[in-house]
């Protein structure tokens, strides 16, 4: 069975606990490659997904959460380093004229097709669990094109300019998501973290309708969109977030997962949220065991909850901590 939605609901309702952490980059350690090599080579990306799939009891293999890919396709400058996830630098769009001139890129631009090819290869090799592609969300992409700080001011001063960029971002993301779907992905983990610092009203204007458009264009019985938002203000905007129609909602460790579960309707699937930095990267097997048990004590009784990491697990996370997470769930 590879229907990710069914698997997640089955897991949430089951007595035995399994998880779907956002886990791919730490495979670089086992492959003896740098993060920079990993994000530029589809063969290595597929190998990373395969390693995680074999080494852990994860519910699905998740492709790299590299949130520079889509902005780079639009022409944004990206800084690559050996050990860190690539970062978008500079500002591509600063005013209305530049927004109007911005072209929706072809899928052949930048590294997008490398990521699609990685998913295709992974899907060929991973036959016992679903494969999820990673993708940025619309407001988070617009923020990388307009600068994550500047976009906040532009939302107030020239909202129409932001909407022009969001329209183009959404058009591209639907096309990119469709390419992932055509490559065999069972779903997408869409990261919309920048929306998590907006006020509920601003999120309802600048993120929610565009996410909805992507979900409606891509999601069907065999393909799921999982929405990720690790912002610290999500608790005040859960209602508009849940209105987006995604198959599941993934929240970061900036919020108390129990407070999320208390507000989540019983038919809305939620995931989260062991701290990727404090526990997976810098914790110990003992602290990880304690953190995982604490999460289960708070949220384990909810039949619409699946344990996960709070966000993408960093490349330097310790494998002993990753294994401790899965062991703690089993026990």
N, C-alpha and C positions, 0 to 999 in steps of 0.2 A: 504493500500500500504506500503510495507516495503523495496522497492528498494531504498537504501540510495542515490544512484547517482541521480535517478529521483527526489527524494525529495529535494536534495540540489539544483539541477538546477531549479526546480519549485520555490523554495524559492528565489534564486538569481534573478529570472525574475519577481517575484511578487512585487506588490506595498507595501504589508504589510510585515513587517520585522520580521523574526524569526531567531534564532541563534542555534549554536551547540558548546557551550563551552566545554572544557575538564574538566568536573565536576563530581567528585565522592567522593573524600576523605572528603569534608565537611559534608557528611551524617553521619560520625562518631559522630559528635556532637549530632545529633538528636537520635542516637542509644545508646548514653552513653557508647561507647566503645573506646578503644585506637586504634591508627593507627596500632600498633603491633598486636592487636587482629584481626583487620580487614584484614590484609594482610595474615593471616594464616588460615582463615576460609571461605570456599566457601559459606556457608549459609549467613554469614555476608556480604560478597562481593555482593551477589545477592540482599540482602536486601538494601544495599547502593544504588545500581543501581535503584532499584524499588522506593526508597524514592525520589531520584533526578527526576525520571521520573514523579512521581505524583506531586511533589512540584513545578516543573518548567515547562515552555513551551519549553523545549529543544527539538530539532528535533530528537534526538536519545539518547538512554541510552549508556553511555561509561563506560566500565569496568575500574578498577584501573590502573593508569599509574604508575606501580611499575617496574622500569627499573633494578631491581636487580634479578628478577626471572630467566631470561635466563642465566645470568652469574653464578648464584648459581647452576643451573642445571649442568653446566660445571665443578663445583667444587670450584668456587670462594668463598671466605669468605664474609659473609654479616653481617653488624652490624644492629641490630634492636633496636629501641628506642620507647618509648610510643607514642610520639607525632610527630615524623618525619618519612618521607618515608624511607624505608630501604636503606642502602648505601653499595656498594661493597668496601671492603678494601683489601689492599695488591695487589700483582702482581702474577698471576697464570702462565703466559707465558712471559719469558724474552729473549729467544733466539731461534735459529732455531731448536735445538734438542727438546726443550719443545713444540714448535709449531707442530713438526712432531709427537710427542708422544700424543698430545692432542686428546682425544677421543670425537667424537660426542655423546652426552649423549642420553640415552633413554628418552622418554617422562615421564617415571615414576620417573626420577631423580628430586630432589628438590621439589619445590612447583608448577611446571608447571600444573600438572593435577588438582590441587586445583583451579587454575584460569580457566581452561577449564570447570570444573564442575560448577563454579560460573556463567559462561556464559550460560551454559545449563539451570541452574535453572532460571536465569534472563529471558531467552528467553521464558520459560514456563509461566512466570508471567507477562511479559510486552508484551501486545498483540497489543498495539495501536501505537507503533513506533519501528524503527529498533534498534537492539542491536549491538554495536560495541565492539570488543575485543581490548585490549591494547597490544602492542608488541613493543619491541625495534628494532631499525634498525641495519643492519650488522656492519657498522663501529663503531657505538656507543657500540655494544656488544663487538667487538674486543678490543675497548679501555678499557672496564671494565675488560677484561681478561688480557690485557697487561699493564694496568695502563694508565689512560687518558693522562698523561704528557709524559710518556716514549714512547708511541706508535708514537708520533710525531717524535722523534729522530729515532726510528726504521724504520719509513716510508722512511726516507732519507738514513739511513745507510744499512738497510737490507730489502728493499721493498718486496723481495720474502717471507721472514718470515711472514710479515703482510698478504700477499696474501694467505698463507697457512691457517692462522687463519680465514681470511675472508671467505674462501671456506667452512670451517667447520661450522662457524657461520651461513652462509647462508643456508647450508644444514639443520641445526637444525631449523632455523626460518621457513623454508618452511614446515617442518614436524609439528612444533608447530602451525603455522598458519592454516594448514590443519585440525588439531585437533579442533581448534576453529571453523572453517567452518563446520566440521562434527557435532559440538555441537549445531549448529543452528545460529551462529553469521551471521549478514548481511554484515559484513565487519570488517576491522582492522584499528585502528589508529596506524600507525607505527611511532615511535619517533626516529629520527636520528639527535639529537641535536649536537653530537660531530662533525659531518660533517660540521656544520655551522661555525667552526673556521678554516677550511682548506682553502688553496688557491683554486681557481677554477680548476687549473690543477690537484691538488692533490685530490680534491673531484671527479673529472672525472675519476681518476684512482682507488681510494680506497673506494668510496662509490657508485657512480652512477651505475656501471655495476652490482653490487651485489643487490642493490635495484631493479633494472630492472628485475633481475632473479627471485626475490621473487614475484614481481607484475605479471610477466608472468606465474608463477607457480600457483598463487592463484586466481587472479582476473578473473571474468567472468561476464555474464549479471546479475547474482544474488548476486555477492559478490564483494565488492569494497575495494580497498586499499587506505586509506587516509594517505598522507605523511606529517609528522610534522617535522619542523626544526626551532628551535628558536635561531639559531646562528646569530651573528651580521654581518657575511660576506655574507649572502645569496644573497644580491642584486647584487653581482659581479658574482654569479654563477646560476642565474635563468634559463638561457638557458639549461645547462646540467640537472638541477633539473627537469624542465618541460619535458625533453626528457624521463623521467623515466616511463611515461605512467600511473601514478596513477590517480585515479578517482577525487582526489582533493588534494590541497596543502595548508598546514596550517602553518602560519608563526608567529613568536614570536614578542613581543613588543620591541625587540632590533632594529627592523627596522621600517621605516615609511611605513605603509600599502599602502598609496597612491603611493609611488614609486614602490612598488611591482605591483600594479594594472596597472600602466602606462606601465610596461614592459610585463605584462601577455597577451598572445593572448586571443581573445574573447572566444575561445572554451576551455580555461583552467580555471577551477574553483578554486578560492582562498579563504582562510578563515583566520581570525585573528581579532583584536589582542589587546584587552583591557588588560592592565597590571595586571597579577594575584596577584602580591605582593602589588604594590602601591595602586591598586584600590579595588580588591576583598578582600584582607586581611586587608589592612591598611587604605583604603579610608573611605568615608562616603557615605550615599545614595546620597547626593548632588553632591559630587565629581564624583561618579560613573555615575550619570545621565549626568553630563557635559562631561565626558570622552566618554561615549557611543554616545552622540549626536555629539561630535567632530569627532568620527570615521565615523559615518553615513554621516556627511557633506562632509567628504573627499572622502569616498568610496561608498556611498549609490547609486550613479548614475550608477555604473558599474553593468552590468547584469550578471557578473560572480563572484560576491562577496557575501559571507555569513559571517555575524558577528560572532565573537567567542572571547574567552579569548586568550591571547597571548601564554599561555602554560597551564600546569596542574594547577588547582586552589588548593592552599594549604589547608590542613585539618582545619587550624584555621581561614580560611576566614569567614567573618561575613555574616550570612544568609540575613541580611537586605540589604547588598550590592549586594548579588546575586539576590535578588528579585528586587532591584532597576535597575539592568542591564536589566532584562526582561521587566520591566515596561517601561523603557526608550525606548526600541525597539518598544513596542506596541504603545506608544504615538507619 
